[in-house]
Amino acid sequence: MYILIVDDDIVDRKLIRKMLMTDGMQLHSITEVESVSEGLYAIEDMHFDVILLDYSMPKEDGIELLREMRAKPNLGNTAIIMISTSENPSLALKCIEAGAQDFLPKNDITSASLNKAILFAKKRFESEQRMLESYLAVKRMAERDQLTGLSNRYHFEEILKSTIASNIRSKNSVALLVIDIDNFKNINDTLGHNVGDEILKQLVSRINNCLRRDEGFARLGGDEFAVIIGGISQLSQIGKVATRILNHTAEPFVIDNTTISCGVSIGSAIYPTDATHSHDLLKCADIAMYRSKQSGKGKNSFYKEQYQYEFSRRVEIQNNIKNYLKNDAFRLFYQPVYCVKTHKICGVEALIRWPDVTPFYNPDEFIPIAEESRFINELGNWVISTALKQLAQWQNKYSDTLNMAINISPVQLQSECFVEKLLVEVNKYQINTHNITLEVTETALIEDNLKIADVLNSLSVKGFKIALDDFGMGYSSISHLTTYPINIVKLDKSMQVAESEKSIKIIEGLSLMLKALDFEIIAEGIETQSQHFLCKELNINFMQGFLFSKAIPAENIEQLLIDCCLSQK
């Protein structure tokens, strides 16, 4: 056993050595030093199993060596027995609390007691080490993300607090980057969580290559990550790191021979400019990241105070959507669609409206938020049920040929039970599927999602009409007209506003093309008599717009149905 004796008294050292050597059961390699500084040098040079450390020495107390050893992991794996001329119990307790395994008064030391203390101290230390290793293992599990090995949210927040505190002293700024993977949920939904997990691991590797060793990197949860950059003196430093991350993560991932493209969006916030507390800084970076998402994804946005207002507004809308759904408070309005030939209402489009409360929000504001929060599925189910119930009443009262158009979100089309729930409502109200038009925008088709294509084909086979809404708004692709089971094309209202010779020729050309392909055409946004006349000249099938009626409650539609002289049963 390798033993180090640290004692300034040469007589005591020789006595201890003699007691150790008289134990015939043990063979010891003994080193003697007479000061704490010499003891530290000895420890640096070689490993000792046990240190016999005198508490009272001239320049430094032995307890200083004890504390320094226990503070250094590479020098702290040795059992230590404190020895002293004092028999004070409080001193013994002080040494034990500082990390010693035992305490022996010099007057009580005998060969048997010394060797017994060494043996027990060694075993006690080994037991303490096992407990420490177990604690550290649990601590690592508590602080680390199991999939990526990064710090988790709890550990990250502790690191952020510490980084801010150290930069306060150095008067430097701290940047916090929140990183979120774009369209990650679609990957998990379509390719499975195993593929999603592999992308997360590869993405972590790529981001790590963009960072310095001293930059904190953590997984906050799901597909959200964060990076801490300390010692910031210029904004350009943050921009350079963010740009490197964006460029490295923009490259496609290859998983099981499948190429997958999914970049990231980044939000940046700066201490102390944007916030002075860690949790506020994280909130600011999170808000900036959402701004990047809203601005088209794949970019970095620096936090601005106005984003806080916009974010709070979004949160308020999201909470209200949840409450209004629970209380059945949303309203459904209907805008009539007129047949050009008969000048009568042939159907209506169901349009959801915010409850009649203050503040009031337009569909353009709350529908995207409902889609992001996935409340759109519940909201869409309510629209379908309410609209089909109303259609059944009008068909029984006025005409069984009346049609109902319902707007369907891309999120709904990707929901597992969308078709099933739609058919339940159709059967519940005994409505012919040919009288139901499901309107989708080209944004739902632009990524060529196979799941959406399968759902639309399934609905078409069951007799539902599929309408392509907002055609001509900017995303228009002729391939969508042939790839998907489209029956009806709705010309975007923006095409009706301009009445120049050039815009008229464009509308005329589109109309001729769509008719040649056997599509029914609905012109939206008809507001003037000249637009009405143009649609009649071009033999466009149907029209809707403020010239005829804005979207109105169901009771007002009834009067229009009567005025149009639809036959009653």
Helices and strands as residue ranges (DSSP letters): E 2-6, H 10-21, E 29-33, H 36-45, E 50-54, H 62-71, G 73-75, E 79-84, H 89-98, E 102-105, G 106-108, H 111-143, H 153-170, E 173-181, H 184-191, H 193-208, E 216-221, E 224-232, H 235-250, E 253-255, E 258-260, E 264-271, H 278-294, E 300-302, H 305-326, E 331-339, E 345-353, H 363-372, H 376-397, E 403-407, H 410-413, H 418-428, G 433-435, E 436-441, G 442-444, H 450-461, E 465-471, H 478-483, E 488-491, H 494-497, H 501-516, E 520-523, H 529-537, E 542-543, H 554-563
